[in-house]
Amino acid sequence: MSNSFESGLLALLPRLRRFAAGLAGNGSDGDDLCQMTIERALANREKWRGGTRLDSWVYRIMRNIRIDEARAVNRRSQTFVAEESGSSVGSDGAQEASVELSDVDAAMAKLPGEQREAVLLVMVEGYSYKEAAEIVGCPVGTLNSRLVRGRDALMAMLEENTA
């Protein structure tokens, strides 16, 4: 079981990194979130029930860590400039695709956490509404509502950027 568990985690790693970067809003924080998730999953491997979906279990761990981290950040006072504020320094801006992707990332970061999770799980990761609802621990109708609001908000923000 241990070897199967570890190989399952290894196979999930690219998807976990992508989801973590989306939740965190940038790659470096996403990598930190992914690392914390893998550490917690390995430390709690005996709690995972064989025959159940490892991906859903690990996504739930990641989601809970993100919630805990967000609460901790809210309690701390900010003493440094945010990392993102220097991300565009030195950028030549010559690649349209890069700019568009940056616009999508910025719009995603502005979404409320619950909407961002729904958009990432369904539209980016390809989970069904039912699977995504199980991961975040809410009814399918609630997830659908979050997804619709998140998608509509994204579209509105992206249209503002092109206007």
Summary of the structure (lengths in Angstrom):
residues: 163
radius of gyration: 17.0
end to end distance: 54.4
largest distance: 54.4
contacts: 429
relative contact order: 0.11
helix: 78%
strand: 0%
